[in-house]
Amino acid sequence: IGQPLAVSTETFVTPDAEPAPLPAEEIEAEHDASPLVDDKKDQV
């Protein structure tokens, strides 16, 4: 019972970040389209 609730909460907390386990291709595309992600990578 606790697991599904946790998953739902995560989805609601960050719907834009990761709505679902997307394939690597989709993730890479999002990284390319998101300058914020690149900035974070640069800082690290």
TINU-231887 format. One line per 8 residues: number of its first residue (from 1); their letters; for each residue y, z, x of N, C-alpha, C, O, CB. Coordinates in nm, 4 decimals, decimal comma. Each point is the difference from the previous one (the first is absolute). Glycine has a CB too. Example, Ala and Ser with C-alpha at 12.3 -4.5 7.8 and 13.67 -1.06 7.14 Angstrom:
1 = as = -0,5690/0,7800/1,3190/0,1190/0,0000/-0,0890/0,1200/0,0000/0,0900/-0,0019/0,0665/0,1036/-0,1154/0,0581/-0,2928  0,2223/-0,1966/0,1542/0,1190/0,0060/0,0820/0,1090/0,0730/-0,0770/0,1108/0,0169/0,0509/-0,1736/-0,2314/0,0675;
# end
This chain:
1 = igqplavs = -0,1203/0,0000/0,0853/0,1203/0,0000/-0,0853/0,1251/0,0000/0,0886/0,0986/-0,0663/-0,0320/-0,2230/0,1906/-0,1530  0,1206/-0,0508/0,2954/0,1181/0,0100/0,0862/0,0288/-0,1299/0,0726/0,1161/-0,0347/0,0216/-0,1629/0,2760/0,0066  -0,0574/-0,3134/0,0095/0,0226/-0,1224/0,0783/0,0825/-0,1027/-0,0769/0,1025/-0,0450/0,0512/-0,3185/0,0859/0,0664  0,1753/-0,0798/-0,2385/0,0774/-0,1023/-0,0731/0,1451/0,0440/-0,0204/0,0910/-0,0826/0,0073/-0,3014/0,0094/-0,1237  0,2325/0,2004/0,0912/0,1368/0,0485/-0,0185/0,0803/-0,0212/0,1272/0,1142/-0,0458/-0,0049/-0,1940/0,2160/-0,1621  0,0200/-0,1368/0,2814/0,0705/-0,0163/0,1272/0,0357/-0,1469/0,0211/0,1111/-0,0318/0,0423/-0,2329/0,2311/0,0544  0,0285/-0,2877/-0,1260/0,0259/-0,1433/0,0196/0,1151/-0,0432/-0,0902/0,0894/-0,0722/0,0441/-0,3323/0,0305/0,0162  0,2414/0,0848/-0,1845/0,1066/-0,0390/-0,0927/0,1345/0,0519/0,0513/0,1001/-0,0715/-0,0043/-0,2633/0,0739/-0,1903;
9 = tetfvtpd = 0,1653/0,1196/0,2419/0,1245/0,0577/0,0507/0,0517/-0,0835/0,1161/0,1187/-0,0322/0,0058/-0,1913/0,2626/-0,0779  -0,0159/-0,2653/0,1643/0,0441/-0,0791/0,1161/0,0600/-0,1319/-0,0472/0,1048/-0,0419/0,0491/-0,2830/0,1476/0,0958  0,1120/-0,1712/-0,2400/0,0496/-0,1287/-0,0487/0,1399/0,0178/-0,0595/0,0861/-0,0863/0,0166/-0,3231/0,0083/-0,0626  0,2593/0,1898/-0,0233/0,1308/0,0222/-0,0612/0,1040/0,0376/0,1057/0,1171/-0,0360/-0,0120/-0,2303/0,1084/-0,2009  0,0707/-0,0012/0,3147/0,0942/0,0440/0,1036/0,0532/-0,1211/0,0751/0,1206/-0,0109/0,0219/-0,2413/0,2315/0,0014  0,0316/-0,3124/0,0168/0,0443/-0,1169/0,0776/-0,0557/-0,1283/-0,0608/-0,0950/-0,0582/0,0525/0,1066/0,1991/0,1563  0,0481/-0,1849/-0,3198/-0,0473/-0,1238/-0,0636/0,0375/-0,1228/0,0822/-0,0750/-0,0975/0,0047/0,0952/0,2077/-0,2285  0,0959/-0,1051/0,2883/0,0447/-0,1165/0,0782/-0,0692/-0,0054/0,1358/-0,0301/-0,1079/0,0510/0,2518/0,1169/-0,1674;
17 = aepaplpa = -0,2464/0,1075/0,1740/-0,0591/0,0038/0,1341/-0,1400/-0,0610/-0,0019/-0,0270/-0,0964/0,0717/0,1614/0,3027/-0,0168  -0,2234/-0,1500/-0,1371/-0,1370/-0,0516/-0,0045/-0,0591/0,0221/-0,1384/-0,0623/0,1031/-0,0249/0,0333/-0,0574/0,2710  0,0480/-0,1419/-0,3369/-0,0514/0,0140/-0,1363/-0,1520/-0,0032/-0,0033/-0,0605/0,0553/-0,0918/0,2683/-0,1622/0,0060  -0,2708/0,0433/0,1840/-0,1465/-0,0089/0,0033/-0,0447/-0,0433/0,1387/0,0798/-0,0529/0,0774/-0,0878/-0,0029/-0,3239  -0,1187/0,0778/0,2780/-0,0523/-0,0426/0,1310/0,0079/-0,1508/0,0153/-0,0936/-0,0710/-0,0366/-0,0596/0,2684/0,0396  0,2644/-0,2471/0,0509/0,0178/-0,1445/0,0145/-0,0666/-0,0497/0,1273/-0,0186/0,0763/0,0949/0,2345/-0,0630/-0,2217  -0,2512/-0,1392/0,1289/-0,0593/-0,0600/0,1201/0,1004/-0,0039/0,1144/0,1206/0,0109/-0,0223/-0,2718/-0,1489/-0,1221  0,1019/0,1226/0,2661/0,0877/0,0010/0,1182/0,1073/-0,1074/-0,0141/0,1154/0,0224/0,0367/-0,3049/0,0626/0,1077;
25 = eeieaehd = 0,1528/-0,2005/-0,1966/0,0977/-0,1098/-0,0128/0,1197/0,0449/-0,0836/0,1148/-0,0229/0,0380/-0,3004/-0,1472/-0,0187  0,1584/0,2345/-0,1338/0,1108/0,0433/-0,0862/0,0860/0,1032/0,0734/0,1229/-0,0060/-0,0050/-0,2628/-0,0378/-0,2019  0,0756/0,1371/0,2741/0,0750/0,1034/0,0720/0,0885/-0,0651/0,1057/0,1175/0,0345/0,0128/-0,3021/0,1335/-0,0531  0,1288/-0,2613/0,1155/0,0796/-0,0679/0,1041/0,1191/-0,0706/-0,0639/0,1109/0,0057/0,0532/-0,3173/-0,0373/0,0899  0,1848/-0,0343/-0,2556/0,1086/-0,0712/-0,0673/0,1093/0,0996/-0,0388/0,1186/-0,0272/0,0190/-0,2806/-0,1484/-0,1059  0,1225/0,2903/0,0328/0,0994/0,1001/-0,0394/0,0778/0,0476/0,1224/0,1219/0,0159/-0,0065/-0,2675/0,0565/-0,1868  0,0767/-0,0498/0,3042/0,0679/0,0456/0,1220/0,1030/-0,1040/0,0437/0,1115/0,0344/0,0393/-0,3171/0,0957/0,0311  0,1671/-0,2576/-0,0776/0,0935/-0,1061/0,0410/0,1215/-0,0019/-0,0927/0,1119/-0,0249/0,0448/-0,3038/-0,1119/0,0473;
33 = asplvddk = 0,1701/0,1630/-0,2207/0,1087/-0,0074/-0,0971/0,0840/0,1281/0,0019/0,1123/0,0005/-0,0504/-0,2524/-0,1534/-0,0925  0,0872/0,2610/0,2002/0,0725/0,1275/-0,0004/0,0602/0,0281/0,1372/-0,0728/0,0354/0,0928/-0,0806/0,0518/-0,2715  0,2857/-0,1023/0,1931/0,0651/0,0304/0,1286/-0,0084/0,1486/0,0325/0,0014/0,0381/0,1171/0,1541/-0,2312/-0,1521  -0,1644/0,2775/-0,0681/-0,0087/0,1444/0,0238/-0,1252/0,0313/0,0806/0,0034/0,0826/0,0912/0,1211/-0,0355/-0,3056  -0,2337/-0,1120/0,1814/-0,1251/0,0252/0,0719/0,0177/-0,0364/0,1468/-0,0440/0,0734/0,0885/-0,0913/-0,1174/-0,2976  0,2003/-0,0702/0,2349/0,0220/-0,0415/0,1391/0,0867/0,1034/0,0723/-0,0264/0,0348/0,1151/0,0066/-0,2786/-0,1817  0,1238/0,2924/-0,0025/0,0874/0,0991/0,0630/-0,0809/0,1237/0,0391/0,0150/0,0525/0,1103/0,1820/-0,1371/-0,2446  -0,2828/0,1304/0,0429/-0,0806/0,1185/0,0299/-0,0881/-0,0270/0,1215/-0,0125/0,0844/0,0887/0,0139/-0,0171/-0,3324;
41 = kdqv = -0,0615/-0,1842/0,2469/-0,0873/-0,0338/0,1140/0,0817/0,0040/0,1291/-0,0472/0,0500/0,1021/-0,1002/-0,1953/-0,2503  0,2696/0,0929/0,1435/0,0842/-0,0018/0,1201/0,0273/0,1431/0,0469/-0,0104/0,0303/0,1189/0,1168/-0,2478/-0,1934  -0,0716/0,3044/-0,0197/0,0305/0,1387/0,0359/-0,1207/0,0650/0,0667/0,0141/0,0688/0,1011/0,1490/-0,0532/-0,2925  -0,2804/-0,0372/0,1353/-0,1215/0,0616/0,0562/-0,0267/-0,0633/0,1360/-0,0972/0,0356/0,0667/-0,0001/0,0093/-0,2988;
# end
